[in-house]
Amino acid sequence: MSVGNICSRNLITVDADDAVSVAEQRMEECRVGCLVIVNNNQRPLGMLTDRDLAFRCAQSCNPSRMKVWEVMKPLPQCVGEEASIDEALKLMRGGPYRRLPVVNRNGRAVGLLSVDDILTFVSNEIGEISRLLQQESPEAVGHRASC
């Protein structure tokens, strides 16, 4: 299974030159805790999380004057949409990152992969395996063979 199949394709972005207040408003409107900062070609330049805003802007930030590039985490680690989940997990563990921008072959941001996306996928797969095992249990098949 590739990362592109399980990531969120509803990518919320802002420009690096936007005011922090614009980023805060976008997060609130879209009910997300993370934005991907992109350039004009939709290539990731950075990431901005609600945690970044809380810690980096808490003391002296004027959200209407400070720019996103001043508080974002620059040059995020990205993962290709064709990458395996295992590859993405290795990048996340090595970071450590909870989220990775997903890029297409041209390097353009097309999604965001989170630890939650991976956990949801794994949980669904375990559920499918459990259903299969229940269907194949001796009780379900009616004791096909006599012991």
C-alpha positions in Angstrom: 0.0 0.0 0.0 1.4 3.4 -0.9 1.3 6.6 1.2 -0.7 8.3 -1.5 -3.6 5.8 -0.8 -3.9 6.6 2.9 -2.9 10.3 3.2 -5.2 13.2 3.5 -5.6 14.8 0.1 -7.3 17.8 1.7 -4.1 19.7 2.0 -4.4 23.1 3.7 -1.6 25.5 2.7 -0.5 29.1 3.3 2.3 31.2 1.8 5.5 31.9 3.7 4.8 35.6 3.3 1.3 35.5 4.8 0.8 37.0 8.2 0.7 34.6 11.1 -2.8 35.8 11.8 -3.8 34.4 8.3 -2.4 31.0 9.2 -4.2 31.0 12.6 -7.4 31.9 10.9 -6.9 29.2 8.3 -6.3 26.6 11.0 -9.4 27.6 12.9 -11.6 27.7 9.8 -10.4 24.3 8.5 -10.2 22.8 12.0 -6.6 21.5 11.5 -3.5 21.7 13.6 -1.0 21.8 10.8 -0.4 23.8 7.6 2.0 23.1 4.8 3.9 26.2 3.6 4.3 26.1 -0.2 5.9 28.2 -2.9 4.2 29.3 -6.1 4.8 25.9 -7.6 3.2 24.1 -4.7 6.5 22.7 -3.5 6.7 22.5 0.3 8.9 25.1 2.0 8.0 24.4 5.6 5.4 23.3 8.1 3.5 25.3 10.7 1.6 23.6 13.6 -0.6 24.9 16.3 2.2 23.9 18.7 4.7 26.1 16.8 2.2 29.0 17.2 1.8 28.4 20.9 5.5 28.1 21.7 7.1 30.5 19.2 4.4 33.3 19.3 3.4 33.1 22.9 5.5 35.8 24.3 6.2 38.5 21.7 4.4 37.7 18.6 2.1 40.2 16.8 0.2 37.8 14.6 -0.8 40.5 12.2 2.7 41.7 11.6 4.8 38.5 12.0 5.2 36.4 8.8 4.7 32.7 8.6 8.3 32.2 7.5 9.4 33.6 10.8 7.8 30.8 12.8 7.5 27.8 10.5 9.8 24.8 10.5 11.7 25.2 7.3 12.4 22.5 4.7 10.2 19.7 5.9 11.0 16.1 5.3 8.7 15.0 2.5 7.6 11.6 1.3 6.6 10.6 -2.3 3.0 9.5 -2.8 4.3 6.2 -4.3 6.4 5.4 -1.1 5.4 2.5 1.1 4.0 3.0 4.5 7.2 1.4 5.9 9.3 4.0 4.2 7.2 6.8 5.6 7.4 5.3 9.1 11.2 5.2 8.8 11.2 8.9 7.9 8.8 9.7 10.8 10.9 7.8 13.3 14.1 9.4 12.1 12.7 12.9 12.4 10.9 12.6 14.7 7.8 13.7 12.8 4.1 13.2 13.4 3.2 14.5 9.9 4.9 14.4 6.5 3.9 16.4 3.4 3.2 14.0 0.5 4.6 15.1 -2.9 4.0 13.9 -6.4 6.8 13.0 -8.9 7.2 16.7 -9.7 7.8 17.6 -6.0 4.4 19.3 -5.6 2.5 18.9 -2.4 -0.5 16.7 -2.9 -1.4 15.6 0.6 -0.4 15.2 4.3 0.4 11.9 6.0 -0.1 11.7 9.7 0.6 9.1 12.3 -3.2 9.0 12.7 -3.6 8.1 9.0 -1.2 5.1 9.5 -2.9 4.0 12.7 -6.3 4.1 11.0 -5.0 2.0 8.1 -3.4 -0.6 10.3 -6.5 -0.8 12.6 -8.7 -1.4 9.5 -6.3 -4.1 8.2 -6.3 -5.8 11.6 -10.1 -5.7 11.6 -10.2 -7.4 8.2 -7.8 -10.1 9.3 -10.0 -10.7 12.4 -13.1 -11.1 10.3 -11.3 -13.5 8.0 -10.1 -15.6 11.0 -13.6 -15.7 12.4 -15.0 -16.9 9.1 -12.4 -19.7 9.0 -12.8 -20.7 12.6 -14.0 -24.3 13.3 -17.3 -22.9 14.6 -17.9 -20.9 11.4 -17.2 -23.7 9.0 -19.2 -26.3 11.0 -16.5 -28.7 11.8 -15.8 -29.7 8.2 -13.5 -32.5 9.2 -14.3 -35.0 11.9 -11.6 -35.4 14.5 
